[in-house]
Every structure is written in C-alpha cells, then in structure tokens.
Amino acid sequence: MKGTLVQKILAGHIIDGELSAGSPIGIRIDQTLTQDATGTTAFLLYESMSNGQVKTDLSASYIDHNTSQFGPENHNDHLYLQTVAAKCGVYHSRAGNGICHQVHLERFAKPGAILLGSDSHTPTAGGIGSIAIGAGGMDVAVAMGGGAFYLSCPKVLGVKLTGRLNDWIAAKDVILKLLSLLTTKGNVGWAVEYFGEGVKTLTVPQRATITNMGAELGVTTSIFPSDEQTGKFLSAQKRHSDYKPLTADADAEYEKIIEINLSELEPLAACPSSPDNVKMVSELSGTEVGQVIIGSCTNSSFTDLMMVAGGLKGRHVNNMVELAIAPGSREVLNMLARNGALADMISAGARILESACGPCIGQGFSPADDVVTLRTFNRNFAGRTGTKNDKAYLVSPETAVAAALTGKITDPRELGIEYPKIELPEEFLIDDSMIEKPLPADQTAKVEILRGPTIVVPESPQKLPKELAGQVLIKVGDKITTDHIMPAGTFLKFRSNVPQYAKYVFNCFNKPDSVTFAERSLELKKSGIGGIIVAGTSYGQGSSREHAALCPMYLGVRVVLAKSIERIHKANLLNFCIMPLEFADSSVYEKVNQGDELIIDNLTEAINGDNEIKISNKSKSFEFTGKLNLSKRDRDILLSGGLLSYTKKTASGK
C-alpha cells in the first residue's frame, strides 16, 4: 500500500498494530456520528461505561431516521438523544435539519480526519478526503469515550478515473459500474481509493454519491483525494480553514487497479433486488413505472436537486407516476425554496418530503403491488420499500427525471431536452440554528436526561460456555442482509426496546399462524440450549444495525455459522458475544439443516488460540471443521463476554 492516501491517513492515526494489509490495527478516531435508529442504543451503552464528556474532537448526533411519529416511541428517543447529547458534549442535529451524511458532509467532515459512524453509509464523508467507516453503536460508544477502533488493516483497491462524464450521465452511474464489476460480496477487508485525471472533474457532492454507495460493495471505506474541488466546496460552506490538500503519492502501490473511463459510461440501473444487479437503462427502456422517488443520502444534494428542478421546469409528471422528492438537508431545502427551484418541482407535480431518510428505510411511500418504483437510493433489498415482492430499481436523478416525465424507464439522453448543467454555488446558505452545540462543561451537570418508558437498557451478554450444545434455529441462504435479520420500516420505532424488537428477528421468514423464530429461540433458551444460525456467503451485508446481533443475543443465539460474514456484522456479533464461525469446507453447508443439534466440546479452549474448531453434528453423526478467523483482541472480547465487559475490564486494568 506504499504511498496510498488510505495508508498515509491511517499512519497518522495508528495506536496499535502495524500497517500491513490484513493485520489487526487500532486507530484513533477524530469524529463520531450517530443517528436516532442506532444512537439510542449507542448512548445507553456509552452511559454504562460512565465516560462523562466525549473525548473525540467532535461527536454529532442526528435525528433523521425515525421522524414519522406514530405512537410515543420515536419522540421519546428524540428527547433522550437531545438531552444525553447536551450532557455528554455532543452536537445535536434536530429532526428536520437533514440526513446525517448530507449534513455532516456540509458542516463537519474534514480532509484527513477519521470519522466513525453507527451507520453503514458513513463513508459518504470519503468524498471530502476523510477516512469514514461504518460500525456498530458499541464501537462508536467506545470511540466517544476515547478508545481506539480496531479493524483489519485494509488492502487498497485503486480505481483510476479518466475522461469526463457526458451530459445525462451521473456519479451514480460510476458506482453502479463498479458494483457491476465487484458485486456486493467478496470485498471484505478492502478500501477503495479513487485517483486519476477524471477525479478532478467531479465535485464533492458527486464524489460523496460514489463513496456513499461504496458501502454496498462491502468494503471498509472509500475515499477521494482532497484537492481544489474540495477547497471550493469547503469555501462555499464557509469552512475553508478545514481544507488541506491530500493525495496519494505519484508512485503509490495499490493491491489492484480498476480503470473506469467516465466518458464511456452509459446510464445504469440496479434491478430488483440487489445493488449489484446492474443493467444499462437502454436495456430496460419501455418498462412502465408507477413511482419515482428522488433523495436519500446518496442523491439529495443541492446540485442533484437543481438538476432535477431544471429537468422538470415547465413540464409535468406523467399522470400514472407518483413523484416524491426529499432534499437531503434543511440547507438544501432552504436554497431551493429561495431560488424558485422548489416551486418548479411542485408545479411539475412532485410531492415534497421531509429532509430525512424516509422511504429509503421503508418509512412510508411504499409502492403499490406489482408497480415498478425507481429510486435514487443506495439499497433495493427485497421488501425494503415496505411492499412484499417489490420491484425497486436504483438509478441516478437524471434517469429518475426521465421516468417521472415519460412514465417508463427511459434513457435520459432520449428525452430530447437540454441537459440542465449545474455548477457548485460559490456560497451555500448557512443556517446552523437547528444544530445544538455542546454546552460548556460547567453547565452539563444541570442537564436532566429524559428517558421515556419505551427506552429499555439493553441486556448484557452472557459469557460463552466451555462446551456448547446448540441447535440450528434457522438455515438461510446467501447475501442475507441485516434487513432480513431485523426489519426496518415501521418496526424501527422498537429499536430502543430490545425485548420488543427481538420479536421480529427474521420476521420475513416467519410463516402466518406458525411459531416465529423469536418464539422458538426463547423456548430453546429456557432449556439451556444455545441457538445457532446457519447461513451462506456474505451473511449480514447491508446496514450497520447492531440490533441484528443484539436481538438474536437476547433470544439466546450463541453461534453464527456461515460460509462468510460481512465486516460490520461480524464485529457486532463479537461485541455481543455471539461466536462468528465459518465453514472450513463450504460444501458442508448443504449437510447442516434446521433442527440439527451441534456440539462444540472445546469452545473456550479454541477461542484461546486455535484457528480451527471441531464441530459435531449429533443429529446426523458426522464431524466437520469451523474456522475462527479472529484476532487476539477478538478472542479476548469473546472470552470477556462481549465488548462492554472487555472495555470495563481493560479500563480497570484487571
């Protein structure tokens, strides 16, 4: 990784380990980010560490996920997060101020800083030259307390950009092209670094679109250099003092290089139901569309929406299409309102949604049955829209506008209208009145933290037994996402109440009028038998939601046995003392089924140092081998009973 930008930034933050690809390292965290769907648990865990004021340069808490308040749960969370932020020295972005990644990019992200966020799309800030990493709330809580963040030192994939984007071709098409090449699995342990002459042609908002959706690759992070474009963006945000030029060395050595000629790209779309199911829009031309939504942390910047307004101006949305537009931040919404672009969208028939995550996480605006929905979002996992058997496509704002006007998937180059080229403004409209700054330290003692009755302190994990007798509770296939494990949408309001939320673990696999996964798990837990989840490749991809580990832990799950496990989810399993095992021989997966009783005689002995472990399938009378693939620290966390216990133990020196 000689001379890469990733290497250079990590070198300035390393606390423990060596910068050698694949080696475990601990790094100092400059900034943290939480949002309301993950933040309540993160701060409850932070409080349990008794850390007082945060030790980072800056920590920010955002309200952007659960803003639809049906019942008291979401507002209870908002009040808790507002008051705990005031108590702990954290910036608090109130509901309505915007999506965390958009607002953080605008107001806080810095070139050369390392940001850790309890949201998988935290790498958005890589568009400004920051190493930004998604993680579980427990890891973020430790970082807020001044602790290092541990990960495997990533291998660096260099993506060389040449040429320049043509009219109606967007940054979204760049990342969709990369997803078509790399897919959503098999990229754990990598970071993506963009370089080349084509980089200079992309603005920070365009870069942020690319790094945001880099999360779907399953990589640790994605990053662009900090250059004149970065300085221009920060100056427009009145933050030029945060600018510093950062780039890879001319002789940087990458583990692998992929070249993308921006001039040769065509409009692309991710077809149902995976971000890597990519086809050219021209191949899909003529497909009828009933709904179009423009927004999310991927494509809701000022320049994105000015292009949308320009395409809609003087025209009207097709009568069979519902068009919704969600500006990414209050700053963007304000600017659109003042310059007339908002009126152009409304006049065209668009419905204006709140500056929040909204439909991207299944919070309303679900499509009708058998209706194609085009979205400028980052994920189109099955059912994520809130509609079963949905037909969700991921596209650029340019392609979305074309579909909204024609009622069909349409190559925007075929619209026959002039492309509305949008320049980055010289000055953004800055209004931070909905960002509450940290109180002076001498005033925090007076703050009362408000804890509504729907906020329940999570149960602590139990230590793993020396010998494990377990039963396979469920067997699932490849590419199981955290949406499969823990549903989003209307269920998100239960995230602050684990016993309630745990009722819906693997809800998508529950059959009507049958015993649910949660009910079977709790019954097994009462009998003293550990629960086991068996899975295929890329288990736990998608969101950083630690509830996909926390809720199964509450239900008595002790082991996840899979062909492969994604980075963030594996860390969350360790944090909540669930053993992440992989098949040494992936063909054995076919021989293990739901209901099988598995025995591990030397569990803690293996955790102490072995890389392989013998597992006996008592039900079918055969043995097979599992792989641990754990660092020394990972093993210590498991033996301590999870990250919270480990952190308290190491802090006390015992």
N, C-alpha and C positions, 0 to 999 in steps of 0.2 A: 504493500500500500504506500510505497515511497512517494511522498510529496502530494498526496491527495488532500483535498480540503477536509474531508472527514478525519483523516489522520492528524492533521495539524490542529484542528479544534479539540479533538479528544486528548491530544498530547498536553494541551494546556489545562485540562480538567481532571486528569487521571489521579486517583488517590491510591488505588490498589491494583496490582497486577501489571502485566506487560502488554504493550500494543502489538499483539501478534494475533492474526486472524484466527478466531475460534477459541482463544484463551479467555477465561473469565476476567473481567475488569470491574473496578468500582470507580465511578466518576462523580465529581462534584456537580450539583445541579444549581444553576443560577436562578431559574424561574420555574414556577409550577402553575398549572391550570387545572381547575376542576369545573364541572358543570352540575346542574341540580340532580340529574339522574344518577350520577356517581358520587357527587360531592357530599351528600348527607352521610353516607357510609364512611367516606374518606375522613370527614371531620370527626365523626364519632370515634373512629379508630385513632385519629390524631389526639383527641382529648384523652383517650385511655392511656396514651403514652405520657400524659402530664407535661407536655412540652412548652406550654405558655405561648409566647410570641414566636412566630415563624422565624426561621434562621436563614431563609433564602434572600437574595437581592430583591425579589419581587414574587409574590404569590397572588393569584387572582381567582376569584370565584364567580362563576357566571350562572345566570338563570336564563336558560334558552330551550331546554328540552320539554319539561312538563309545565307548559304555560297555559294549557287548557285545563281549567279548574272545575272538574265535575266531582263534587264532594270536597271535603276539607283537606285531603292528603297533600296535594301539591302546594297549597298556600302554607300549610304547616311547615313543609320543607323549606319554602322560601324564607319564612320568618326565622327558622332555625339558622339557615345559612347566612342570612343578613347579620344576625346578632353574633354568631360564632366568628364570622369574619371580623367584625368590629373588635371582638375580644382578643383575637389572635394576630392582629396586624396584617390583615389581608384586604386587598382591593376587592370590592363587591360590585359587579355589574348587574343592575336590576333587570327584572323581566321587562322586555320591550326595548332594551338597549341593543340587542342583537345577538347573533350566533357567536359563541365563544371564539372560534377560529378566525372569523372575519374581524371581530373587534380586537382580538389580541394582535393580529397582523397589523391593524391600523394603529393601535395605541401603545403596544408594549414590546412586541418582538424585536430582538436586536441581532444584527450580524455577529457571529462568533459566540453567541450565548448558547447554553444548553437548556432547553425547555423540556420538562417532564409533565405530561398531562394525563389525566384519567379519562382519556377519550382517544380512540384509535386514530382519529384524524388530526391529532396534534401535529403531525409532520407538515401540515399546511404552512407553518412558520419557516419551513425549509426554503420557501420561496423568497425569503428575505435574507438567506445566508445563515440561518440558525440551525443547529442540530436539535431537532424537535422529535421527541419519542413518546409514543403512547404506552401507557402502563395501567395496571390496576390501581384502585384507590389506596390500597395498603402501601404500595411502593411510593405513591405520591405523598402519603401521610408521613412516611419515614423521611422523605426528602425535605418536606416542610420543616421537620424537626432538625434538619442539618445533616441527616445521614446520607451516605453515598447511595447511588443507584447502581445495581450490579446487572451486568449483561455479558453476553459473549461478544468479544471484540469483532465487529462485522467485517466480512470481506466486502470490498468495494467494487461495484459494477459501474463502469464509466459509460454514460450514454452521450455520445458525440452528436450534437445537433448541428446540421449545416442548412444552408438555404434560408428561406423566409416563408412564413405562412401566406398563402394566397387568400384572396377575398372569399368569405364564407367558410373558410377552414379555421378551426379554433384550437386553443390549447387543449380542450377536451379530447380532440382527435389525436393529439400527441400521446396522451397517457392511454387512450384506448388502443392505439397502435402498439404500445409497449405491453399492455395486457394481452394482446393477441399473440405476442411473441413469447412472453414469460409465463402466462397464466396466473391463477391465484394461488397455486400451490408449488412447493418445492423451492421457495425462495427465503426460507428462514435462515437467519444468520448473515444476510446481505444488507448493504446500504446502497442506494442509487445516487450517483453524483453526476450532474449534468455539466457538460463543458462543450467548447467548440464555438465557432463564429455565429451559429444560429442562436445561441443563448442571448447575445446582445440585442437581438430583435424582439425579445419577449419582455413585456413589462412585469412588474412584481405581481399584480393580480393574475396574469396568465401563468406565471411560474407557480403561484400558490395553488391554482387549479390542478396543475400537474403533480405537485408534491402531496396535495391533499389526497388525491385518488391513488397515489402510490401506496397508500395503506392497503389497497385491495390486492397488491402483489404479495403481501405477507412479509415485506422487508422491514428492517428495523427503522429505517428513516430514508428520506430523500432530501437532496439539498442542491441548491443553485449557488453559484458564487455571488458575492456582494460586489457590485460594480456601479457604473454610472446610473443604470436603471434603478438600482437600489437607492442610491443617493437622491435621485429625482423623486422617488416615492416618499422617502422619509422627509424630504424638504417640503413636499406638498402636505404632509401630515404634521408639519411644524416640529419635526423631531430630527433635524439634520445632525444634531450633536450625537445622535446614536449611530450615525453612519461611520463605517470604516471599511475600506476595500479589503476583500478577502478572496483569494482564488487558489486553485491548485498550482503547484509548480509546473513549469513547462515540461519537465521530464517525469511527471507523475506516472507511477506504475499502477495500473488497475488489474484486478484479477481477471477481468473480462471486459470487452468493449463491444457495445452495440451502436451502430450508426443509424440515425434517422434523418433523412433529408426532408426538412419542413416543406420545401417546395413541391414535393411529390405526394404529400398526404392528400387523402380524399375524406369527405365526411363519413364518419363511422358511427356505429351504434352497438351497444351491448344488448344483446337479445335476452329474453327470459331464459333462465332465471339466475344468471351469474354475470358478474362484471367482465369475465374473460370470454364470454360467448359473443365474440365481436364479428360483425359483418359490415360491408360497405352499405351506406344508406341507399345507394343506387340499386343494390340487390333487393332491398325491401320496398322499393318505390311502389306506391299504389295501395299499400296496406292501410285500411281505414283506421282512423284514430278518433277516440271519443273524449280524451282528456289530455291536457298538456300542463305540466307544472314546471315553472322556472324559479330556481332558488337553490337553497341548501348551502352548506359551507363550501361546496365545490364551485358554484357558479352564481353568486349573488352579489358580486362586486359592482361598484359604480359603473365601471366601463362595460361590464357584461350587460347591465340593465339599460344603459344608454343605447347600446346596440339594439337591444330588444325594442325599446321605445321607438328608435329610428325605423326599424322594420315594420312596426305596427302603425306608425303615424299615417293618418288619412285612410286607413284600411280598417276592415272589421273581421273579427274572428269568425270562422266557419260556424254556421248555425248548429252543427252537430258536435261541436267541440266545446268543452268547458276549459277555459284557460285561467290558471291561477299564477300569480307572481308574488314571491316573498323576498323583499330586499334583505340583504344579509345583516345590515346594521341600521340603527337609527340615523347614523351619519349619512348613509346611502339614501335612505328614505327621505330625509330632510332635503338633500340636494336635488333629488328627483322632483320633490314637491315644489321647490323654489324655481327650478329652471323650466318647468312645464312638461317634463317628460312623463311624470306621473299621470297628468291629465291625458296625454296621448295614449297611454296604456288603458286607462279607464274608458276613454272614448272608443277604443277599439273593442271593448267588451271583456277586458281582463278583470278578474276578481283579485283584489289586493289583500294578501295575507299578512299576518304579523311578522315582524323581523325575528324569526325564531326557527327552530328546526322543523316543527310542524309535520307535514306529510312525509318527510324523509324518514321519520322514525314511526310512521303509522299513526300519527296524531291527527286524524281527520283527513278529509279529501280522498277517501278510498274510491277506487273506480267501480263502476257497475260490473256485474257479471259479464264475462266474455268481451269486455271492452279493452282495447289497447290503450295504454297510458304511456306517454312519453314524458320523461323526467330528466332534468339536468343534474340529477343526484349522483351519488357515488356507489350506491348499492341497489340491487334489484333482486335480492334473495326472495325465493318463493314465499308469498304471503306477507311480505314486509309492508305492503301497501295497506294491509288490513282486510284485503279481499282474498279468499281462498282461490287457488288456481288463477292467480292474476297474470296479466300479460304486460309486464313493465319493461320498457326499453330505456336505456340511459343514452342521452345524446347531448350535443352542445346546445347552447342557447340559439345559435344560428339555425340548426336543424329543428329545434323546438318551435321557433317562429314560423318556419315554413309549414310545419304540420298544423299549427294553430290556424293559419290562414287558408290552407287548402283542404283540411280535414283528412289528409292522408300523409303517410310518411313520404317526404319529398326531399330530394337533393336540393338544398337551398340555392345552389347555383342555377337551378332551373326556374326560380321564381320570376326571373325577368325584371327584377328591380335593382336599383343601385345599392351596393353594399354600404351600409352606414358606418364608415370608419370613425372610430372614437379615439381621441387622444387622451392620455392621462392628464387630469387637470393640474394646473400649476399650484393650486391651493385647494385642499379639501375644506369643507365646512366643519370646523371642530367644535363639538359641544359635549363635554365630559360630565355634564350635570347629573347623568344617571349612573356614573361610576363613583361609588363612595370610597374615598381614600381611607387608608388606615389611620386610626386615631393615635395621637401621641401616647406613648407607653404609660404615662402617669394618669391617663383617663380610662384605660381599659378596665381597671378594677371595678368601675361603676357600672359596666355593661352587664345586663342580665341576659343570659342566653335563653331564648324561648324554645321550649320543647313541647310540641303538641303531642297528644295521646297516640297519634299514628306513627310516631318516631320511636322505634324499638332498638335498643343497643344490641348489636349482633352477638350471637352466642360464640364463645371461644371454641376453637377446635380441640379435640381430644388427641392425645399422643397416639401414634401408631403402635399396635401391639407387637410383641416379639414374633409371634406367629399369627398369621392371618387366615381365618376361614371365611371365605366370601362367596357370594352368589351373584351371578351375572343378572343384573336387573333389566338390562336392555342391550340389544346389539343394533348398532346403527351403521350407516354406510360411509362413503367418502364425503369430504367437504361439508361436514356438519358445522354449521355456523353457531355463534352464540345466540342468534335469533331462534334457531331450532331449540337450543337448550333452555333459554329464558326469553319468552316472548316480549316484544316491545309494545307499541301501540297503547291501548287502554290499560294494559297491565303495568305500565311503567310507574303508575302512581303508588304501587305497593313496594317500591324498592327500599323504602325506609323501614319496612316491616317484614323481615326475612321469613318468619313463620307463615305469614300470609302469602308472600310472593312465591315461597317454595311450593305451594300447592300447584303451581303452573309449570314446574320443571318438565321439559319435554311435552308440553301441552299439545304440540302439533301431532304427536304420535299417539295421544290418548284417543281411544275409540268411545263413541257415545254409549252411555249406560254400562260402561265396564270400569273395572278398578283402575285408577290412574297410576301413573308412575310414582307420584308422591305417596299415595296410599300404600302401595306395595313396599316402597322404600321404608316408610315409617314402621310398618309391620315387621319387616326384616330387622330393623334397628332395635326394636323391642326384644327380639330374640337373641341379640348379641352377635348376630352375623353381619359382617361387613358387606356393603353394597359395592358392586363392580360395574363399570360402564365399559363396553367393548365397542370399538369404533374402527373405521378405515383410515384412509390418508387424510391429512390436513384437518384433523379434528380441532374445533374451537376457533376457526377462522372468523374474521369479521370484527365486531365491536370489542372494546376493551372491558366490557361489563364483567366485573369480578363476581357479580351475582351468579354467573354461570359456573362458578366454583363454590361460592359462599352458600348458595341454596342447596346444591347437592350435598355439601358438607353437613348442613343442618339435617338433611334427610338420612345421613348415615353412610354416604358413599365414601369409601376409603381408597379406591384404586380406579384410575382410568387406564385401560389397556388398549392401545391403538397402534395402527401402522405408523402414524406420525402425528405430532401435536404441534400446533402453532405457538409462536414465541410468547405472546402476551398471555394466552390462556394457560400455557404450561407454568409460567411464573405465578399466575393466580392460583393454580392447583397447589403448588408448593406453599404459597403464602397461607393457605387454609388447610394444610396438612393432608392433602389428597395425593397419593402416590402416582406420579405420571410414569407409566411404563410403556415401552414399545415392543412389538413382536420382533424377536431376533430373526425369525423366518416369517415373512408376511403371509405365506401360504397357510400357516396355522390358523389365521383369522377365520378361514372357512370352516374349521373344525370346532370352533367355540360358539355356543349358542346361548340364548336367553334361558335362564334357569339352571345352567351348569354350575356345579359347586367347584370352586377353585381353591386350592390350598397353597399357601406360601409359608414354609416352615421356618425359614431363616430371614425374615423380613428386616428386622433392625440390624442383623449381622451384615446383610447385603448393603444396606444403606451406609453402614460404617466404612465401606471401601470397595465393594465389588461393583463391576460394571455389568455383570450379568446375574440373573437370578432364576432359579428353577421354580417352575410353577406346575402344580399337579392338577390335572382335570379329573377330580374324583368321580364325577358322573360318567365319564367315558373311559376312564382308566388309561390315561396317557400323560406323559410329561412333555413340557416344552420350555423354551427359554425366553425370558424377557430381558430387555436392555434398559438400564437406568439412565445413562447419558446425563449425569449430574456432576456439577462442580462440588468441591469440598464445602463451600458455603451452602449450596442447595441441600446437601446431605445434613448439615448442621441445623438448617431450618426445619427439615422434616423431623429430625430427632428431638428438636426442642418443642415440637407441637405447633409449628407454624411461625410466620414472620413476626407476629406481635410478641409472642413469647420469646423468640430469638432476640428481638430488639431490646426488650426489657432485660433479658439475661446479659447481653453484651454491654448494655449501658451500665449495669450494676457491677460489671467485672466478675460475675460469678461463673 
